[in-house]
Amino acid sequence: MQFVGIQVFPERGGKTGFTVEFVGATGEVVSVLCPQNAEGSLNRMNAVARAKEILAAAIEADGEPLGITGTRRSPSVPEGALANARQAHDQDAMEEQLEEGLEDTFPASDPVSITSSAIPRATPRR
């Protein structure tokens, strides 16, 4: 794969990390999410180097995918597949995803921000 471009996108303004996309000559795109470190020192300049480290670790990893098998609580998960939070019955992960979704839609998701009707009234009747 020959790269023709590298793009860096901040996640929540860089507070939670950066997504680095490596764009190939024939349209391939490899995206790497680099989470922010504890010191908060990950930035646009060093995110590409961190993404390359993550990719190198992925290449060196064992070829077998880490998966789970269907469990008693979620038989719908096929052999070798990873369960999502709902299938794994992970309440903490579902709560975290809900909070992230609400933060992304703020102020629309804030009931206090609604101050008037969205439908204007006609002139008052006499």
N, CA, C and O atoms as a Tinker XYZ file with bonds, in Angstrom:
   504  protein
     1  N      0.848000   -1.172000    0.000000    73     2
     2  CA     0.000000    0.000000    0.000000    64     1     3
     3  C      0.891000    1.231000    0.000000    63     2     4     5
     4  O      1.770000    1.381000    0.848000    81     3
     5  N      0.651000    2.099000   -0.956000    73     3     6
     6  CA     1.417000    3.337000   -1.035000    64     5     7
     7  C      0.551000    4.472000   -0.490000    63     6     8     9
     8  O     -0.560000    4.700000   -0.968000    81     7
     9  N      1.061000    5.171000    0.502000    73     7    10
    10  CA     0.302000    6.247000    1.121000    64     9    11
    11  C      0.435000    7.530000    0.313000    63    10    12    13
    12  O      1.524000    7.896000   -0.128000    81    11
    13  N     -0.699000    8.205000    0.127000    73    11    14
    14  CA    -0.687000    9.494000   -0.562000    64    13    15
    15  C     -1.064000   10.628000    0.385000    63    14    16    17
    16  O     -0.956000   11.801000    0.027000    81    15
    17  N     -1.502000   10.282000    1.583000    73    15    18
    18  CA    -1.863000   11.318000    2.536000    64    17    19
    19  C     -2.085000   10.771000    3.926000    63    18    20    21
    20  O     -2.434000    9.606000    4.111000    81    19
    21  N     -1.876000   11.627000    4.887000    73    19    22
    22  CA    -2.134000   11.298000    6.289000    64    21    23
    23  C     -2.962000   12.438000    6.857000    63    22    24    25
    24  O     -2.591000   13.607000    6.748000    81    23
    25  N     -4.092000   12.084000    7.466000    73    23    26
    26  CA    -4.975000   13.087000    8.052000    64    25    27
    27  C     -5.103000   12.824000    9.544000    63    26    28    29
    28  O     -5.172000   11.675000    9.981000    81    27
    29  N     -5.132000   13.901000   10.317000    73    27    30
    30  CA    -5.258000   13.799000   11.771000    64    29    31
    31  C     -6.512000   14.554000   12.188000    63    30    32    33
    32  O     -6.660000   15.739000   11.887000    81    31
    33  N     -7.413000   13.863000   12.883000    73    31    34
    34  CA    -8.657000   14.456000   13.350000    64    33    35
    35  C     -8.704000   14.404000   14.872000    63    34    36    37
    36  O     -8.518000   13.333000   15.450000    81    35
    37  N     -8.947000   15.525000   15.533000    73    35    38
    38  CA    -9.062000   15.497000   16.997000    64    37    39
    39  C    -10.393000   14.882000   17.425000    63    38    40    41
    40  O    -11.423000   15.112000   16.791000    81    39
    41  N    -10.364000   14.122000   18.472000    73    39    42
    42  CA   -11.573000   13.580000   19.079000    64    41    43
    43  C    -11.922000   14.474000   20.258000    63    42    44    45
    44  O    -11.166000   14.571000   21.225000    81    43
    45  N    -13.066000   15.121000   20.168000    73    43    46
    46  CA   -13.509000   16.069000   21.202000    64    45    47
    47  C    -12.447000   17.128000   21.462000    63    46    48    49
    48  O    -12.070000   17.391000   22.604000    81    47
    49  N    -11.980000   17.719000   20.389000    73    47    50
    50  CA   -10.986000   18.778000   20.509000    64    49    51
    51  C     -9.630000   18.282000   20.968000    63    50    52    53
    52  O     -8.820000   19.075000   21.449000    81    51
    53  N     -9.363000   17.005000   20.834000    73    51    54
    54  CA    -8.096000   16.431000   21.268000    64    53    55
    55  C     -8.098000   15.995000   22.716000    63    54    56    57
    56  O     -7.116000   15.428000   23.195000    81    55
    57  N     -9.193000   16.253000   23.423000    73    55    58
    58  CA    -9.250000   15.893000   24.846000    64    57    59
    59  C     -9.245000   14.384000   25.057000    63    58    60    61
    60  O     -8.664000   13.891000   26.024000    81    59
    61  N     -9.897000   13.647000   24.148000    73    59    62
    62  CA    -9.940000   12.193000   24.297000    64    61    63
    63  C     -8.962000   11.489000   23.376000    63    62    64    65
    64  O     -8.818000   10.268000   23.444000    81    63
    65  N     -8.289000   12.238000   22.516000    73    63    66
    66  CA    -7.296000   11.639000   21.634000    64    65    67
    67  C     -7.426000   12.145000   20.214000    63    66    68    69
    68  O     -8.027000   13.189000   19.961000    81    67
    69  N     -6.845000   11.380000   19.275000    73    67    70
    70  CA    -6.846000   11.757000   17.869000    64    69    71
    71  C     -7.083000   10.521000   17.015000    63    70    72    73
    72  O     -6.686000    9.413000   17.378000    81    71
    73  N     -7.734000   10.724000   15.879000    73    71    74
    74  CA    -7.862000    9.675000   14.880000    64    73    75
    75  C     -6.928000   10.020000   13.740000    63    74    76    77
    76  O     -6.995000   11.114000   13.180000    81    75
    77  N     -6.058000    9.088000   13.398000    73    75    78
    78  CA    -5.104000    9.284000   12.309000    64    77    79
    79  C     -5.536000    8.379000   11.162000    63    78    80    81
    80  O     -5.710000    7.174000   11.343000    81    79
    81  N     -5.710000    8.971000    9.973000    73    79    82
    82  CA    -6.095000    8.203000    8.794000    64    81    83
    83  C     -4.958000    8.202000    7.795000    63    82    84    85
    84  O     -4.460000    9.254000    7.396000    81    83
    85  N     -4.556000    7.010000    7.400000    73    83    86
    86  CA    -3.554000    6.838000    6.360000    64    85    87
    87  C     -4.322000    6.532000    5.075000    63    86    88    89
    88  O     -5.059000    5.548000    5.016000    81    87
    89  N     -4.154000    7.371000    4.042000    73    87    90
    90  CA    -4.905000    7.239000    2.799000    64    89    91
    91  C     -3.996000    6.654000    1.728000    63    90    92    93
    92  O     -2.907000    7.169000    1.476000    81    91
    93  N     -4.452000    5.568000    1.098000    73    91    94
    94  CA    -3.674000    4.893000    0.070000    64    93    95
    95  C     -3.954000    5.434000   -1.316000    63    94    96    97
    96  O     -4.934000    6.148000   -1.529000    81    95
    97  N     -3.091000    5.093000   -2.255000    73    95    98
    98  CA    -3.183000    5.594000   -3.628000    64    97    99
    99  C     -4.429000    5.092000   -4.351000    63    98   100   101
   100  O     -4.944000    5.784000   -5.229000    81    99
   101  N     -4.915000    3.928000   -4.008000    73    99   102
   102  CA    -6.093000    3.382000   -4.690000    64   101   103
   103  C     -7.355000    3.478000   -3.839000    63   102   104   105
   104  O     -8.311000    2.735000   -4.065000    81   103
   105  N     -7.368000    4.380000   -2.867000    73   103   106
   106  CA    -8.562000    4.637000   -2.074000    64   105   107
   107  C     -8.638000    3.921000   -0.744000    63   106   108   109
   108  O     -9.625000    4.082000   -0.025000    81   107
   109  N     -7.634000    3.135000   -0.388000    73   107   110
   110  CA    -7.664000    2.471000    0.913000    64   109   111
   111  C     -7.506000    3.520000    2.011000    63   110   112   113
   112  O     -6.797000    4.513000    1.847000    81   111
   113  N     -8.172000    3.282000    3.115000    73   111   114
   114  CA    -8.045000    4.157000    4.279000    64   113   115
   115  C     -7.867000    3.280000    5.509000    63   114   116   117
   116  O     -8.668000    2.382000    5.767000    81   115
   117  N     -6.812000    3.550000    6.262000    73   115   118
   118  CA    -6.571000    2.855000    7.520000    64   117   119
   119  C     -6.700000    3.898000    8.618000    63   118   120   121
   120  O     -5.938000    4.864000    8.659000    81   119
   121  N     -7.669000    3.703000    9.510000    73   119   122
   122  CA    -7.900000    4.644000   10.605000    64   121   123
   123  C     -7.387000    4.054000   11.905000    63   122   124   125
   124  O     -7.628000    2.885000   12.208000    81   123
   125  N     -6.680000    4.870000   12.670000    73   123   126
   126  CA    -6.155000    4.446000   13.962000    64   125   127
   127  C     -6.604000    5.467000   14.998000    63   126   128   129
   128  O     -6.319000    6.657000   14.863000    81   127
   129  N     -7.303000    5.008000   16.029000    73   127   130
   130  CA    -7.713000    5.888000   17.120000    64   129   131
   131  C     -6.637000    5.852000   18.184000    63   130   132   133
   132  O     -6.341000    4.799000   18.750000    81   131
   133  N     -6.057000    7.003000   18.453000    73   131   134
   134  CA    -5.007000    7.123000   19.469000    64   133   135
   135  C     -5.610000    7.816000   20.684000    63   134   136   137
   136  O     -5.818000    9.029000   20.651000    81   135
   137  N     -5.894000    7.080000   21.755000    73   135   138
   138  CA    -6.472000    7.713000   22.934000    64   137   139
   139  C     -5.464000    8.626000   23.629000    63   138   140   141
   140  O     -4.257000    8.390000   23.587000    81   139
   141  N     -5.980000    9.660000   24.259000    73   139   142
   142  CA    -5.125000   10.603000   24.990000    64   141   143
   143  C     -4.458000    9.875000   26.153000    63   142   144   145
   144  O     -5.091000    9.060000   26.825000    81   143
   145  N     -3.195000   10.166000   26.388000    73   143   146
   146  CA    -2.478000    9.522000   27.492000    64   145   147
   147  C     -2.778000   10.236000   28.807000    63   146   148   149
   148  O     -3.407000   11.294000   28.815000    81   147
   149  N     -2.333000    9.662000   29.905000    73   147   150
   150  CA    -2.637000   10.196000   31.236000    64   149   151
   151  C     -2.081000   11.604000   31.430000    63   150   152   153
   152  O     -2.683000   12.422000   32.125000    81   151
   153  N     -0.940000   11.882000   30.819000    73   151   154
   154  CA    -0.333000   13.211000   30.962000    64   153   155
   155  C     -1.008000   14.245000   30.073000    63   154   156   157
   156  O     -0.821000   15.444000   30.278000    81   155
   157  N     -1.784000   13.810000   29.093000    73   155   158
   158  CA    -2.431000   14.734000   28.165000    64   157   159
   159  C     -1.461000   15.327000   27.163000    63   158   160   161
   160  O     -1.695000   16.421000   26.648000    81   159
   161  N     -0.374000   14.623000   26.877000    73   159   162
   162  CA     0.658000   15.178000   26.002000    64   161   163
   163  C      0.485000   14.795000   24.535000    63   162   164   165
   164  O      1.268000   15.238000   23.694000    81   163
   165  N     -0.527000   13.978000   24.205000    73   163   166
   166  CA    -0.754000   13.623000   22.808000    64   165   167
   167  C     -1.328000   14.832000   22.081000    63   166   168   169
   168  O     -2.296000   15.441000   22.536000    81   167
   169  N     -0.720000   15.175000   20.940000    73   167   170
   170  CA    -1.196000   16.315000   20.158000    64   169   171
   171  C     -1.139000   15.966000   18.679000    63   170   172   173
   172  O     -0.778000   14.847000   18.315000    81   171
   173  N     -1.497000   16.929000   17.821000    73   171   174
   174  CA    -1.508000   16.692000   16.376000    64   173   175
   175  C     -0.131000   16.301000   15.854000    63   174   176   177
   176  O     -0.027000   15.539000   14.893000    81   175
   177  N      0.907000   16.807000   16.467000    73   175   178
   178  CA     2.259000   16.579000   15.973000    64   177   179
   179  C      2.764000   15.165000   16.291000    63   178   180   181
   180  O      3.439000   14.553000   15.463000    81   179
   181  N      2.446000   14.649000   17.467000    73   179   182
   182  CA     2.956000   13.318000   17.816000    64   181   183
   183  C      1.907000   12.213000   17.663000    63   182   184   185
   184  O      2.195000   11.053000   17.958000    81   183
   185  N      0.701000   12.550000   17.210000    73   183   186
   186  CA    -0.348000   11.545000   17.027000    64   185   187
   187  C      0.005000   10.569000   15.904000    63   186   188   189
   188  O     -0.314000    9.384000   15.991000    81   187
   189  N      0.661000   11.058000   14.852000    73   187   190
   190  CA     1.032000   10.178000   13.741000    64   189   191
   191  C      2.060000    9.144000   14.204000    63   190   192   193
   192  O      1.961000    7.969000   13.851000    81   191
   193  N      3.035000    9.575000   14.988000    73   191   194
   194  CA     4.041000    8.639000   15.504000    64   193   195
   195  C      3.383000    7.595000   16.405000    63   194   196   197
   196  O      3.736000    6.417000   16.352000    81   195
   197  N      2.432000    8.022000   17.229000    73   195   198
   198  CA     1.730000    7.083000   18.112000    64   197   199
   199  C      0.900000    6.095000   17.287000    63   198   200   201
   200  O      0.844000    4.910000   17.616000    81   199
   201  N      0.255000    6.575000   16.218000    73   199   202
   202  CA    -0.532000    5.694000   15.349000    64   201   203
   203  C      0.363000    4.646000   14.692000    63   202   204   205
   204  O     -0.029000    3.488000   14.551000    81   203
   205  N      1.560000    5.055000   14.293000    73   203   206
   206  CA     2.499000    4.103000   13.691000    64   205   207
   207  C      2.927000    3.047000   14.708000    63   206   208   209
   208  O      3.105000    1.882000   14.352000    81   207
   209  N      3.095000    3.444000   15.976000    73   207   210
   210  CA     3.431000    2.477000   17.026000    64   209   211
   211  C      2.297000    1.470000   17.212000    63   210   212   213
   212  O      2.540000    0.274000   17.377000    81   211
   213  N      1.065000    1.960000   17.186000    73   211   214
   214  CA    -0.093000    1.077000   17.351000    64   213   215
   215  C     -0.180000    0.101000   16.185000    63   214   216   217
   216  O     -0.435000   -1.087000   16.385000    81   215
   217  N      0.032000    0.602000   14.960000    73   215   218
   218  CA    -0.001000   -0.277000   13.789000    64   217   219
   219  C      1.114000   -1.313000   13.836000    63   218   220   221
   220  O      0.902000   -2.472000   13.479000    81   219
   221  N      2.305000   -0.901000   14.277000    73   219   222
   222  CA     3.421000   -1.847000   14.380000    64   221   223
   223  C      3.097000   -2.946000   15.385000    63   222   224   225
   224  O      3.404000   -4.114000   15.148000    81   223
   225  N      2.478000   -2.578000   16.506000    73   223   226
   226  CA     2.089000   -3.578000   17.505000    64   225   227
   227  C      1.020000   -4.513000   16.944000    63   226   228   229
   228  O      1.012000   -5.706000   17.249000    81   227
   229  N      0.121000   -3.973000   16.127000    73   227   230
   230  CA    -0.921000   -4.805000   15.523000    64   229   231
   231  C     -0.321000   -5.792000   14.528000    63   230   232   233
   232  O     -0.774000   -6.933000   14.437000    81   231
   233  N      0.686000   -5.365000   13.789000    73   231   234
   234  CA     1.336000   -6.244000   12.816000    64   233   235
   235  C      2.073000   -7.372000   13.526000    63   234   236   237
   236  O      2.066000   -8.509000   13.054000    81   235
   237  N      2.708000   -7.068000   14.653000    73   235   238
   238  CA     3.464000   -8.071000   15.397000    64   237   239
   239  C      2.570000   -9.018000   16.189000    63   238   240   241
   240  O      3.021000  -10.074000   16.632000    81   239
   241  N      1.306000   -8.646000   16.368000    73   239   242
   242  CA     0.393000   -9.461000   17.175000    64   241   243
   243  C      0.120000  -10.795000   16.495000    63   242   244   245
   244  O      0.295000  -10.951000   15.287000    81   243
   245  N     -0.310000  -11.745000   17.305000    73   243   246
   246  CA    -0.671000  -13.066000   16.808000    64   245   247
   247  C     -1.797000  -12.916000   15.791000    63   246   248   249
   248  O     -2.667000  -12.061000   15.952000    81   247
   249  N     -1.786000  -13.726000   14.765000    73   247   250
   250  CA    -2.773000  -13.646000   13.697000    64   249   251
   251  C     -4.167000  -14.071000   14.087000    63   250   252   253
   252  O     -5.114000  -13.810000   13.346000    81   251
   253  N     -4.325000  -14.715000   15.222000    73   251   254
   254  CA    -5.634000  -15.163000   15.658000    64   253   255
   255  C     -6.416000  -13.994000   16.249000    63   254   256   257
   256  O     -5.911000  -13.295000   17.128000    81   255
   257  N     -7.648000  -13.773000   15.776000    73   255   258
   258  CA    -8.451000  -12.693000   16.359000    64   257   259
   259  C     -8.873000  -13.045000   17.778000    63   258   260   261
   260  O     -9.217000  -14.186000   18.087000    81   259
   261  N     -8.835000  -12.036000   18.620000    73   259   262
   262  CA    -9.303000  -12.225000   19.990000    64   261   263
   263  C    -10.814000  -12.110000   19.961000    63   262   264   265
   264  O    -11.346000  -11.042000   19.660000    81   263
   265  N    -11.496000  -13.165000   20.260000    73   263   266
   266  CA   -12.944000  -13.147000   20.197000    64   265   267
   267  C    -13.534000  -13.829000   21.398000    63   266   268   269
   268  O    -12.827000  -14.374000   22.245000    81   267
   269  N    -14.837000  -13.788000   21.454000    73   267   270
   270  CA   -15.541000  -14.490000   22.513000    64   269   271
   271  C    -16.534000  -15.427000   21.855000    63   270   272   273
   272  O    -16.904000  -15.240000   20.696000    81   271
   273  N    -16.948000  -16.400000   22.573000    73   271   274
   274  CA   -17.956000  -17.317000   22.052000    64   273   275
   275  C    -19.298000  -16.918000   22.621000    63   274   276   277
   276  O    -19.380000  -16.130000   23.564000    81   275
   277  N    -20.343000  -17.465000   22.042000    73   275   278
   278  CA   -21.668000  -17.196000   22.566000    64   277   279
   279  C    -21.757000  -17.616000   24.022000    63   278   280   281
   280  O    -21.233000  -18.660000   24.408000    81   279
   281  N    -22.407000  -16.819000   24.810000    73   279   282
   282  CA   -22.525000  -17.120000   26.232000    64   281   283
   283  C    -23.960000  -17.502000   26.550000    63   282   284   285
   284  O    -24.846000  -17.412000   25.700000    81   283
   285  N    -24.168000  -17.917000   27.754000    73   283   286
   286  CA   -25.517000  -18.287000   28.174000    64   285   287
   287  C    -26.445000  -17.083000   28.091000    63   286   288   289
   288  O    -27.620000  -17.221000   27.754000    81   287
   289  N    -25.911000  -15.894000   28.400000    73   287   290
   290  CA   -26.741000  -14.696000   28.402000    64   289   291
   291  C    -26.917000  -14.104000   27.013000    63   290   292   293
   292  O    -27.899000  -13.403000   26.771000    81   291
   293  N    -25.990000  -14.366000   26.089000    73   291   294
   294  CA   -26.104000  -13.795000   24.750000    64   293   295
   295  C    -25.724000  -14.826000   23.691000    63   294   296   297
   296  O    -24.612000  -14.784000   23.165000    81   295
   297  N    -26.618000  -15.738000   23.374000    73   295   298
   298  CA   -26.305000  -16.765000   22.380000    64   297   299
   299  C    -26.225000  -16.213000   20.965000    63   298   300   301
   300  O    -25.807000  -16.929000   20.055000    81   299
   301  N    -26.614000  -14.960000   20.755000    73   299   302
   302  CA   -26.603000  -14.396000   19.405000    64   301   303
   303  C    -25.202000  -14.037000   18.922000    63   302   304   305
   304  O    -25.021000  -13.730000   17.744000    81   303
   305  N    -24.209000  -14.069000   19.807000    73   303   306
   306  CA   -22.843000  -13.733000   19.410000    64   305   307
   307  C    -22.227000  -14.950000   18.746000    63   306   308   309
   308  O    -22.054000  -15.982000   19.394000    81   307
   309  N    -21.885000  -14.850000   17.442000    73   307   310
   310  CA   -21.307000  -16.011000   16.764000    64   309   311
   311  C    -19.905000  -16.328000   17.261000    63   310   312   313
   312  O    -19.247000  -15.493000   17.882000    81   311
   313  N    -19.463000  -17.534000   16.981000    73   311   314
   314  CA   -18.136000  -17.999000   17.383000    64   313   315
   315  C    -17.064000  -17.076000   16.822000    63   314   316   317
   316  O    -17.051000  -16.802000   15.622000    81   315
   317  N    -16.171000  -16.597000   17.668000    73   315   318
   318  CA   -15.051000  -15.765000   17.234000    64   317   319
   319  C    -15.379000  -14.297000   17.066000    63   318   320   321
   320  O    -14.488000  -13.508000   16.752000    81   319
   321  N    -16.624000  -13.905000   17.264000    73   319   322
   322  CA   -17.000000  -12.501000   17.096000    64   321   323
   323  C    -16.917000  -11.775000   18.431000    63   322   324   325
   324  O    -17.039000  -12.380000   19.496000    81   323
   325  N    -16.711000  -10.486000   18.349000    73   323   326
   326  CA   -16.700000   -9.664000   19.556000    64   325   327
   327  C    -18.102000   -9.132000   19.808000    63   326   328   329
   328  O    -18.762000   -8.655000   18.885000    81   327
   329  N    -18.550000   -9.211000   21.026000    73   327   330
   330  CA   -19.881000   -8.725000   21.368000    64   329   331
   331  C    -19.851000   -7.224000   21.590000    63   330   332   333
   332  O    -18.865000   -6.675000   22.083000    81   331
   333  N    -20.951000   -6.562000   21.218000    73   331   334
   334  CA   -21.046000   -5.153000   21.560000    64   333   335
   335  C    -21.512000   -5.047000   23.010000    63   334   336   337
   336  O    -21.778000   -6.061000   23.656000    81   335
   337  N    -21.609000   -3.838000   23.512000    73   335   338
   338  CA   -21.935000   -3.646000   24.928000    64   337   339
   339  C    -23.291000   -4.244000   25.286000    63   338   340   341
   340  O    -23.460000   -4.814000   26.363000    81   339
   341  N    -24.250000   -4.113000   24.383000    73   339   342
   342  CA   -25.578000   -4.645000   24.679000    64   341   343
   343  C    -25.555000   -6.170000   24.711000    63   342   344   345
   344  O    -26.148000   -6.779000   25.601000    81   343
   345  N    -24.868000   -6.798000   23.737000    73   343   346
   346  CA   -24.808000   -8.259000   23.710000    64   345   347
   347  C    -24.040000   -8.808000   24.901000    63   346   348   349
   348  O    -24.369000   -9.879000   25.411000    81   347
   349  N    -23.016000   -8.080000   25.353000    73   347   350
   350  CA   -22.222000   -8.535000   26.489000    64   349   351
   351  C    -22.867000   -8.159000   27.819000    63   350   352   353
   352  O    -22.360000   -8.515000   28.883000    81   351
   353  N    -23.978000   -7.444000   27.758000    73   351   354
   354  CA   -24.678000   -6.981000   28.955000    64   353   355
   355  C    -23.755000   -6.161000   29.853000    63   354   356   357
   356  O    -23.754000   -6.318000   31.074000    81   355
   357  N    -22.979000   -5.292000   29.234000    73   355   358
   358  CA   -22.034000   -4.442000   29.960000    64   357   359
   359  C    -22.706000   -3.099000   30.247000    63   358   360   361
   360  O    -22.700000   -2.202000   29.405000    81   359
   361  N    -23.283000   -2.971000   31.436000    73   359   362
   362  CA   -24.023000   -1.766000   31.802000    64   361   363
   363  C    -23.136000   -0.527000   31.817000    63   362   364   365
   364  O    -23.561000    0.546000   31.390000    81   363
   365  N    -21.901000   -0.668000   32.309000    73   363   366
   366  CA   -21.002000    0.483000   32.376000    64   365   367
   367  C    -20.691000    1.018000   30.985000    63   366   368   369
   368  O    -20.694000    2.230000   30.769000    81   367
   369  N    -20.425000    0.121000   30.044000    73   367   370
   370  CA   -20.119000    0.550000   28.675000    64   369   371
   371  C    -21.330000    1.204000   28.025000    63   370   372   373
   372  O    -21.190000    2.193000   27.305000    81   371
   373  N    -22.518000    0.660000   28.274000    73   371   374
   374  CA   -23.722000    1.263000   27.698000    64   373   375
   375  C    -23.971000    2.645000   28.280000    63   374   376   377
   376  O    -24.347000    3.560000   27.548000    81   375
   377  N    -23.770000    2.815000   29.586000    73   375   378
   378  CA   -23.931000    4.127000   30.212000    64   377   379
   379  C    -22.931000    5.127000   29.646000    63   378   380   381
   380  O    -23.273000    6.280000   29.387000    81   379
   381  N    -21.687000    4.676000   29.456000    73   379   382
   382  CA   -20.653000    5.553000   28.909000    64   381   383
   383  C    -21.002000    5.980000   27.484000    63   382   384   385
   384  O    -20.833000    7.145000   27.125000    81   383
   385  N    -21.490000    5.035000   26.668000    73   383   386
   386  CA   -21.878000    5.367000   25.304000    64   385   387
   387  C    -23.057000    6.331000   25.292000    63   386   388   389
   388  O    -23.108000    7.235000   24.458000    81   387
   389  N    -23.999000    6.150000   26.205000    73   387   390
   390  CA   -25.133000    7.058000   26.298000    64   389   391
   391  C    -24.672000    8.457000   26.666000    63   390   392   393
   392  O    -25.108000    9.433000   26.056000    81   391
   393  N    -23.793000    8.567000   27.658000    73   391   394
   394  CA   -23.272000    9.874000   28.061000    64   393   395
   395  C    -22.551000   10.562000   26.909000    63   394   396   397
   396  O    -22.727000   11.761000   26.693000    81   395
   397  N    -21.729000    9.800000   26.161000    73   395   398
   398  CA   -21.015000   10.377000   25.022000    64   397   399
   399  C    -21.998000   10.875000   23.973000    63   398   400   401
   400  O    -21.809000   11.947000   23.399000    81   399
   401  N    -23.045000   10.097000   23.723000    73   399   402
   402  CA   -24.051000   10.510000   22.749000    64   401   403
   403  C    -24.778000   11.761000   23.185000    63   402   404   405
   404  O    -25.051000   12.639000   22.367000    81   403
   405  N    -25.098000   11.852000   24.478000    73   403   406
   406  CA   -25.773000   13.044000   24.977000    64   405   407
   407  C    -24.863000   14.257000   24.931000    63   406   408   409
   408  O    -25.319000   15.358000   24.621000    81   407
   409  N    -23.577000   14.076000   25.235000    73   407   410
   410  CA   -22.639000   15.191000   25.169000    64   409   411
   411  C    -22.482000   15.688000   23.739000    63   410   412   413
   412  O    -22.348000   16.889000   23.507000    81   411
   413  N    -22.499000   14.764000   22.780000    73   411   414
   414  CA   -22.342000   15.144000   21.377000    64   413   415
   415  C    -23.552000   15.904000   20.851000    63   414   416   417
   416  O    -23.421000   16.679000   19.904000    81   415
   417  N    -24.732000   15.699000   21.445000    73   415   418
   418  CA   -25.935000   16.368000   20.963000    64   417   419
   419  C    -26.347000   17.544000   21.839000    63   418   420   421
   420  O    -27.402000   18.135000   21.609000    81   419
   421  N    -25.549000   17.894000   22.828000    73   419   422
   422  CA   -25.864000   19.028000   23.686000    64   421   423
   423  C    -25.838000   20.294000   22.853000    63   422   424   425
   424  O    -24.922000   20.387000   22.036000    81   423
   425  N    -26.680000   21.242000   22.941000    73   423   426
   426  CA   -27.752000   21.494000   23.896000    64   425   427
   427  C    -29.091000   20.886000   23.512000    63   426   428   429
   428  O    -30.044000   20.987000   24.284000    81   427
   429  N    -29.197000   20.258000   22.344000    73   427   430
   430  CA   -30.482000   19.705000   21.925000    64   429   431
   431  C    -30.984000   18.644000   22.893000    63   430   432   433
   432  O    -32.194000   18.469000   23.034000    81   431
   433  N    -30.081000   17.931000   23.564000    73   431   434
   434  CA   -30.495000   16.883000   24.487000    64   433   435
   435  C    -30.768000   17.409000   25.889000    63   434   436   437
   436  O    -31.136000   16.644000   26.780000    81   435
   437  N    -30.591000   18.705000   26.088000    73   435   438
   438  CA   -30.790000   19.300000   27.404000    64   437   439
   439  C    -32.217000   19.832000   27.503000    63   438   440   441
   440  O    -32.545000   20.809000   26.829000    81   439
   441  N    -33.078000   19.221000   28.321000    73   439   442
   442  CA   -34.462000   19.677000   28.389000    64   441   443
   443  C    -34.599000   21.104000   28.902000    63   442   444   445
   444  O    -35.592000   21.766000   28.602000    81   443
   445  N    -33.638000   21.588000   29.659000    73   443   446
   446  CA   -33.723000   22.948000   30.181000    64   445   447
   447  C    -33.511000   23.968000   29.069000    63   446   448   449
   448  O    -33.986000   25.099000   29.176000    81   447
   449  N    -32.806000   23.588000   28.003000    73   447   450
   450  CA   -32.515000   24.538000   26.939000    64   449   451
   451  C    -33.742000   24.847000   26.087000    63   450   452   453
   452  O    -33.728000   25.809000   25.319000    81   451
   453  N    -34.796000   24.053000   26.206000    73   451   454
   454  CA   -36.011000   24.313000   25.446000    64   453   455
   455  C    -36.815000   25.358000   26.212000    63   454   456   457
   456  O    -37.306000   25.096000   27.310000    81   455
   457  N    -36.942000   26.540000   25.625000    73   455   458
   458  CA   -37.602000   27.625000   26.343000    64   457   459
   459  C    -38.935000   28.014000   25.739000    63   458   460   461
   460  O    -39.758000   28.635000   26.413000    81   459
   461  N    -39.167000   27.665000   24.488000    73   459   462
   462  CA   -40.437000   28.028000   23.873000    64   461   463
   463  C    -40.830000   26.967000   22.864000    63   462   464   465
   464  O    -40.036000   26.095000   22.511000    81   463
   465  N    -42.052000   27.057000   22.416000    73   463   466
   466  CA   -42.551000   26.113000   21.433000    64   465   467
   467  C    -41.840000   26.321000   20.107000    63   466   468   469
   468  O    -41.488000   27.446000   19.754000    81   467
   469  N    -41.633000   25.254000   19.389000    73   467   470
   470  CA   -40.985000   25.351000   18.083000    64   469   471
   471  C    -41.975000   25.778000   17.013000    63   470   472   473
   472  O    -41.576000   26.140000   15.906000    81   471
   473  N    -43.261000   25.740000   17.333000    73   471   474
   474  CA   -44.293000   26.110000   16.364000    64   473   475
   475  C    -44.815000   27.496000   16.735000    63   474   476   477
   476  O    -45.406000   27.665000   17.802000    81   475
   477  N    -44.607000   28.487000   15.871000    73   475   478
   478  CA   -45.086000   29.833000   16.200000    64   477   479
   479  C    -46.608000   29.886000   16.135000    63   478   480   481
   480  O    -47.233000   29.234000   15.299000    81   479
   481  N    -47.176000   30.656000   17.013000    73   479   482
   482  CA   -48.624000   30.808000   17.029000    64   481   483
   483  C    -49.039000   31.878000   16.040000    63   482   484   485
   484  O    -48.275000   32.790000   15.725000    81   483
   485  N    -50.248000   31.750000   15.564000    73   483   486
   486  CA   -50.800000   32.770000   14.674000    64   485   487
   487  C    -51.169000   33.993000   15.503000    63   486   488   489
   488  O    -50.990000   34.009000   16.721000    81   487
   489  N    -51.668000   34.982000   14.851000    73   487   490
   490  CA   -52.066000   36.195000   15.573000    64   489   491
   491  C    -53.165000   35.845000   16.565000    63   490   492   493
   492  O    -53.960000   34.940000   16.316000    81   491
   493  N    -53.215000   36.544000   17.673000    73   491   494
   494  CA   -54.215000   36.214000   18.700000    64   493   495
   495  C    -55.643000   36.394000   18.177000    63   494   496   497
   496  O    -55.921000   37.303000   17.395000    81   495
   497  N    -56.525000   35.527000   18.614000    73   495   498
   498  CA   -57.940000   35.618000   18.221000    64   497   499
   499  C    -58.626000   36.705000   19.028000    63   498   500   501
   500  O    -58.295000   36.953000   20.187000    81   499
   501  N    -59.579000   37.339000   18.388000    73   499   502
   502  CA   -60.321000   38.400000   19.090000    64   501   503
   503  C    -61.750000   38.055000   19.238000    63   502   504
   504  O    -62.518000   38.833000   19.804000    81   503
